[in-house]
Amino acid sequence: MTKSAAPKRHLPTSPFKAPVTQAPKHFAVGDRVTHDVYGLGRVVGIEDGIAALVDFGSAQTRILSPYAKMTKL
């Protein structure tokens, strides 16, 4: 059995609150970031909301949007 990638829709008659959608994260060149897998790094390039090129010291890695595991310091 496979799971669908589509989010469940919220019915207006539901007694539960609608899920809050978070705004996409925006990074700029030079931002210091931390990544759950790679650690501390600095953004060295941006690809128009598609990906960010981050220098983690030992390697440069292209991190794809929505940047779930990366936060700005």
Contacts in CASP RR format, 6 or more apart in sequence:
PFRMAT RR
TARGET T0000
AUTHOR 0000-0000-0000
METHOD contacts of the structure
MODEL  1
MTKSAAPKRHLPTSPFKAPVTQAPKHFAVGDRVTHDVYGLGRVVGIEDGI
AALVDFGSAQTRILSPYAKMTKL
7 19 0 8 1.000
10 16 0 8 1.000
10 18 0 8 1.000
10 19 0 8 1.000
24 49 0 8 1.000
24 65 0 8 1.000
24 66 0 8 1.000
24 67 0 8 1.000
25 66 0 8 1.000
25 67 0 8 1.000
25 70 0 8 1.000
25 71 0 8 1.000
25 72 0 8 1.000
26 49 0 8 1.000
27 33 0 8 1.000
27 43 0 8 1.000
27 46 0 8 1.000
27 52 0 8 1.000
27 67 0 8 1.000
27 70 0 8 1.000
27 72 0 8 1.000
28 43 0 8 1.000
28 46 0 8 1.000
29 43 0 8 1.000
29 44 0 8 1.000
29 45 0 8 1.000
29 46 0 8 1.000
30 42 0 8 1.000
30 43 0 8 1.000
30 44 0 8 1.000
31 42 0 8 1.000
31 43 0 8 1.000
31 72 0 8 1.000
31 73 0 8 1.000
32 40 0 8 1.000
32 41 0 8 1.000
32 42 0 8 1.000
32 72 0 8 1.000
32 73 0 8 1.000
33 40 0 8 1.000
33 41 0 8 1.000
33 42 0 8 1.000
33 43 0 8 1.000
33 54 0 8 1.000
33 70 0 8 1.000
33 71 0 8 1.000
33 72 0 8 1.000
33 73 0 8 1.000
34 40 0 8 1.000
34 41 0 8 1.000
34 70 0 8 1.000
34 71 0 8 1.000
34 73 0 8 1.000
35 41 0 8 1.000
35 54 0 8 1.000
35 56 0 8 1.000
35 63 0 8 1.000
35 69 0 8 1.000
35 70 0 8 1.000
36 69 0 8 1.000
36 70 0 8 1.000
37 69 0 8 1.000
38 54 0 8 1.000
38 56 0 8 1.000
38 59 0 8 1.000
38 61 0 8 1.000
39 56 0 8 1.000
40 56 0 8 1.000
40 73 0 8 1.000
41 54 0 8 1.000
41 55 0 8 1.000
41 56 0 8 1.000
41 57 0 8 1.000
42 54 0 8 1.000
42 55 0 8 1.000
43 52 0 8 1.000
43 53 0 8 1.000
43 54 0 8 1.000
43 55 0 8 1.000
44 53 0 8 1.000
44 54 0 8 1.000
44 55 0 8 1.000
44 60 0 8 1.000
45 52 0 8 1.000
45 53 0 8 1.000
46 52 0 8 1.000
46 53 0 8 1.000
47 53 0 8 1.000
47 62 0 8 1.000
49 65 0 8 1.000
50 64 0 8 1.000
50 65 0 8 1.000
51 62 0 8 1.000
51 63 0 8 1.000
51 64 0 8 1.000
51 65 0 8 1.000
52 62 0 8 1.000
52 63 0 8 1.000
52 65 0 8 1.000
52 67 0 8 1.000
52 70 0 8 1.000
53 60 0 8 1.000
53 61 0 8 1.000
53 62 0 8 1.000
53 63 0 8 1.000
54 60 0 8 1.000
54 61 0 8 1.000
54 62 0 8 1.000
54 63 0 8 1.000
54 70 0 8 1.000
63 70 0 8 1.000
END
